């Protein structure tokens, strides 16, 4: 079974599975502590997909903070030929490595009703 969830943290969205190790934007939690992600956008148990509007109510993903680290350096270089203009700037993003443990969902996915013959969904 392919169980996964889509979470949002640090302004980005991540697809996570159970026992995954994910690098996210730096979190204000010390290494070794538990963390809960409450911004769960979708949860799948392998057979049904539950999509939130915009978030799945009652769904939380828990994980353990493994370490804080800095990513490799990215170089931003601006240059204009024949003008003597050069500008070099570097950036290292601070990240947190998290191991995902459990998916908790209070909301049960409802089976979609199949349209009956004669039902019209044309907005009349």
BAFI-3210 file (N, C-alpha, C; in Angstrom, 3 decimals, decimal comma, padded with zeros to 6 digits):
// residues 124
n [1|2|3|4|5|6|7|8|9|10|11|12|13|14|15|16|17|18|19|20|21|22|23|24|25|26|27|28|29|30|31|32|33|34|35|36|37|38|39|40|41|42|43|44|45|46|47|48|49|50|51|52|53|54|55|56|57|58|59|60|61|62|63|64|65|66|67|68|69|70|71|72|73|74|75|76|77|78|79|80|81|82|83|84|85|86|87|88|89|90|91|92|93|94|95|96|97|98|99|100|101|102|103|104|105|106|107|108|109|110|111|112|113|114|115|116|117|118|119|120|121|122|123|124]
n.u [000,831|000,495|000,863|000,595|001,137|000,455|002,093|002,359|004,887|006,930|006,212|006,302|005,394|005,322|005,560|005,119|006,020|005,490|008,097|009,871|012,672|012,943|013,974|013,353|012,457|014,150|013,200|011,937|012,662|014,349|016,954|016,126|013,658|010,043|007,786|004,820|003,017|000,505|-000,640|-001,941|-002,488|-003,446|-004,307|-003,536|-004,461|-003,673|-005,781|-007,945|-008,158|-007,933|-008,706|-008,085|-009,889|-008,958|-007,302|-006,973|-009,260|-008,474|-006,275|-002,981|000,549|003,247|006,651|010,225|012,758|015,808|018,282|019,765|020,935|023,043|022,478|024,155|026,271|024,824|025,463|025,003|025,486|026,066|026,651|027,890|028,928|031,858|031,501|032,589|031,165|030,463|028,917|028,871|027,263|026,635|024,637|023,421|021,078|019,264|018,363|016,222|016,383|013,982|012,454|009,712|006,945|004,155|000,799|-002,075|-005,506|-008,580|-010,842|-012,872|-012,657|-015,285|-017,234|-017,655|-020,748|-022,245|-023,304|-026,714|-028,640|-030,029|-029,614|-028,613|-025,856|-025,465|-025,747|-028,335]
n.v [-001,178|002,237|004,627|008,042|011,551|015,015|017,772|021,135|023,378|026,067|027,569|025,876|022,826|019,375|015,970|013,269|010,091|007,313|006,888|008,383|010,553|013,917|017,046|020,212|023,745|025,674|024,851|025,945|024,126|022,033|019,624|016,173|016,408|015,940|016,823|018,315|018,439|020,400|021,456|019,806|018,918|016,879|013,402|010,034|006,629|004,617|003,499|005,285|008,793|011,670|014,927|018,117|021,216|024,179|022,523|019,259|018,409|017,857|016,264|015,267|015,147|013,506|013,812|013,426|015,686|015,530|016,855|020,145|021,996|023,573|024,262|023,632|026,182|028,701|030,627|033,917|035,781|038,773|040,502|042,856|043,275|044,932|047,150|047,129|046,182|044,064|041,780|039,748|037,402|035,261|032,549|030,553|028,266|027,660|024,594|021,921|018,576|016,070|013,175|011,361|010,012|009,154|009,136|010,850|010,899|012,294|012,704|010,761|009,430|010,017|007,883|008,531|009,351|007,649|009,063|009,043|007,684|010,158|012,215|015,536|017,640|020,244|022,766|023,889]
n.w [000,000|-000,741|001,247|001,814|002,482|001,942|003,008|004,290|004,922|005,871|003,653|001,517|-000,203|000,608|-000,274|001,730|003,075|005,331|007,686|006,168|005,454|005,527|004,226|005,330|005,422|007,917|011,222|014,386|016,485|018,773|018,078|018,142|019,319|019,209|016,555|015,255|012,278|011,265|009,018|006,813|003,582|001,952|002,224|001,709|001,803|000,217|-001,115|-000,992|-001,499|000,357|000,146|001,355|002,044|002,511|003,961|005,475|007,873|011,245|010,692|011,348|011,104|012,479|013,525|014,049|014,862|013,361|012,771|012,439|009,710|007,212|003,814|000,635|-000,787|-002,763|-005,597|-006,650|-009,432|-011,037|-014,074|-016,347|-019,539|-020,675|-019,026|-016,569|-014,466|-011,908|-009,748|-007,008|-005,037|-002,299|-000,950|001,707|002,550|005,529|006,884|008,101|009,062|009,080|010,424|009,443|011,215|011,990|010,643|011,439|011,219|011,736|010,288|008,300|005,025|002,777|000,738|-002,688|-004,162|-006,815|-009,888|-010,732|-013,474|-015,492|-013,745|-013,747|-014,041|-014,910|-013,969|-013,989]
ca.u [000,000|001,263|000,302|001,371|000,431|001,066|002,099|002,883|005,692|007,907|005,744|006,500|004,613|006,146|004,881|005,847|005,584|005,876|009,533|010,665|013,512|012,642|014,633|012,413|013,001|014,526|012,138|012,409|012,573|015,674|017,170|015,699|012,293|008,927|007,120|003,569|002,655|-000,954|-001,077|-001,976|-003,328|-004,054|-003,877|-003,937|-004,134|-003,387|-006,999|-008,743|-007,428|-008,712|-008,147|-008,654|-010,337|-007,684|-006,583|-007,761|-009,593|-008,071|-005,134|-001,664|001,681|004,261|008,002|011,295|013,804|017,089|019,389|019,700|022,152|022,990|022,587|025,336|026,232|024,363|026,117|024,283|026,517|025,582|027,789|027,585|030,177|032,494|031,119|033,284|030,162|030,380|028,383|028,822|026,655|026,399|023,552|023,288|019,777|019,246|017,363|016,032|016,111|012,924|012,008|008,263|006,562|002,771|-000,272|-003,298|-006,609|-009,865|-011,902|-012,887|-013,051|-016,623|-017,272|-018,405|-021,964|-022,219|-024,461|-027,791|-029,064|-031,036|-029,117|-027,944|-024,983|-025,103|-025,986|-029,629]
ca.v [000,000|003,470|005,666|009,273|012,781|016,235|018,754|022,446|024,008|027,005|028,076|024,864|021,609|018,174|014,676|012,465|008,733|006,878|006,645|009,218|011,607|015,067|018,304|021,325|025,013|025,590|024,882|026,404|023,014|021,455|018,279|015,101|016,629|015,621|017,968|017,989|019,270|020,481|021,896|018,630|019,270|015,664|012,152|008,854|005,373|003,642|003,223|006,507|010,048|012,684|016,235|019,150|022,456|023,825|021,545|018,132|018,684|016,857|015,461|015,723|014,297|013,690|013,429|013,762|016,531|014,822|017,813|021,411|022,141|024,576|023,683|024,076|027,594|029,094|031,867|034,818|036,594|039,704|040,944|043,577|043,301|046,199|048,256|047,004|045,897|042,673|041,665|038,348|037,229|033,860|032,286|029,185|028,131|026,852|023,546|020,970|017,213|015,513|011,811|011,283|008,799|008,677|009,940|010,782|011,547|012,109|012,753|009,566|009,765|009,563|007,381|009,401|008,745|007,583|009,763|008,199|008,083|011,231|013,340|016,514|018,527|021,309|024,065|024,473]
ca.w [000,000|-000,853|002,096|001,789|002,819|001,429|004,083|003,945|005,958|005,326|002,368|000,475|-000,018|000,559|-000,247|002,692|003,366|006,659|007,858|005,261|006,002|004,674|004,557|005,211|005,892|009,332|012,218|015,691|017,428|018,978|017,547|019,026|019,794|018,325|015,933|014,572|011,134|011,226|007,690|005,943|002,439|001,400|002,837|000,949|002,472|-000,831|-001,869|-001,072|-001,365|001,052|-000,172|002,201|001,400|001,898|004,773|005,963|009,272|012,223|010,249|011,791|010,787|013,512|013,146|014,975|014,281|013,433|012,846|011,711|008,923|006,145|002,483|-000,100|-001,142|-004,095|-006,006|-007,539|-010,065|-012,059|-014,857|-017,582|-020,285|-021,063|-018,150|-015,298|-013,436|-011,444|-008,401|-006,614|-003,726|-001,977|-000,001|002,215|003,201|006,743|006,738|009,186|008,605|009,922|010,119|009,581|011,934|011,910|010,058|012,223|010,525|012,404|009,276|007,446|003,664|002,406|-000,628|-003,598|-004,700|-008,266|-010,442|-011,233|-014,826|-015,486|-012,962|-014,592|-013,292|-015,845|-013,353|-014,368]
c.u [000,880|000,567|001,208|000,491|001,175|000,938|002,666|003,646|006,719|007,514|005,929|005,666|005,511|005,247|005,714|005,197|005,996|007,358|010,410|011,559|013,431|013,435|013,661|013,117|013,185|013,323|012,732|012,266|013,964|015,750|016,795|014,282|011,265|008,353|005,862|003,360|001,137|-001,493|-000,983|-002,964|-004,035|-003,477|-004,391|-003,540|-003,852|-004,595|-007,859|-007,843|-008,366|-008,031|-008,855|-009,055|-010,102|-006,903|-007,520|-007,993|-009,151|-006,875|-003,844|-000,629|002,725|005,608|008,987|012,340|015,137|018,254|019,017|021,009|021,951|023,256|023,867|025,163|025,758|024,938|025,201|025,329|025,895|026,793|027,285|028,892|030,571|032,110|031,855|032,342|030,133|029,834|028,228|028,269|026,394|025,278|023,574|021,992|019,893|018,084|017,301|015,701|015,138|012,612|010,524|007,894|005,146|001,861|-001,496|-004,383|-007,890|-010,986|-011,804|-013,310|-014,426|-016,590|-018,132|-019,607|-021,882|-023,451|-025,471|-028,136|-030,166|-030,619|-028,343|-027,129|-024,527|-025,428|-027,310|-030,475]
c.v [001,247|004,564|006,884|010,433|013,937|017,280|020,068|022,990|024,914|027,543|027,108|023,636|020,397|016,948|013,763|011,100|008,406|006,503|007,369|010,160|012,770|016,272|019,441|022,603|024,949|025,768|025,285|025,349|022,400|020,040|017,239|015,246|016,229|016,913|017,475|018,975|019,257|020,893|020,732|018,925|018,070|014,454|011,013|007,608|004,273|003,326|004,464|007,714|011,067|014,020|017,281|020,374|023,639|022,778|020,434|018,355|017,523|016,022|016,088|014,681|014,559|013,190|013,831|014,589|015,817|015,794|019,096|021,536|023,229|023,882|024,183|025,531|027,784|030,464|032,641|035,783|037,447|040,306|041,699|043,765|044,731|047,369|048,206|046,695|044,401|042,698|040,187|038,265|035,747|033,720|030,816|029,107|027,252|025,876|022,685|019,619|016,577|014,098|011,725|009,953|008,347|009,680|009,762|011,558|011,245|011,991|011,524|009,964|009,180|009,028|008,297|008,658|008,763|008,290|008,764|008,617|009,120|012,397|014,263|017,449|019,675|022,673|024,691|024,752]
c.w [000,000|-000,054|002,022|002,210|002,172|002,527|003,566|005,142|005,291|003,968|001,219|000,805|-000,240|000,557|000,641|002,848|004,799|006,658|006,839|006,060|005,029|005,167|004,281|005,662|007,401|010,256|013,558|016,773|017,556|018,422|018,591|019,525|018,743|017,752|015,243|013,437|011,029|009,873|006,718|004,823|001,840|002,119|001,976|001,733|001,460|-001,684|-002,039|-000,826|-000,747|000,840|000,669|001,409|002,328|002,693|005,217|007,459|010,156|011,838|010,763|011,409|011,863|013,015|014,225|014,241|014,469|013,593|012,118|010,949|007,885|004,821|001,809|-000,532|-002,579|-004,399|-006,956|-008,108|-011,152|-012,755|-016,075|-018,333|-020,659|-020,164|-016,816|-014,146|-013,137|-010,024|-008,079|-005,197|-003,502|-000,958|000,400|003,006|004,442|006,666|007,995|008,584|009,593|009,463|010,438|010,235|011,625|011,236|010,957|011,498|011,273|011,391|008,383|006,043|003,348|000,985|-001,488|-004,143|-006,218|-008,815|-011,014|-012,659|-014,728|-014,637|-013,878|-013,706|-014,188|-015,283|-013,755|-013,178]
res [x|x|x|x|x|x|x|x|x|x|x|x|x|x|x|x|x|x|x|x|x|x|x|x|x|x|x|x|x|x|x|x|x|x|x|x|x|x|x|x|x|x|x|x|x|x|x|x|x|x|x|x|x|x|x|x|x|x|x|x|x|x|x|x|x|x|x|x|x|x|x|x|x|x|x|x|x|x|x|x|x|x|x|x|x|x|x|x|x|x|x|x|x|x|x|x|x|x|x|x|x|x|x|x|x|x|x|x|x|x|x|x|x|x|x|x|x|x|x|x|x|x|x|x]
***
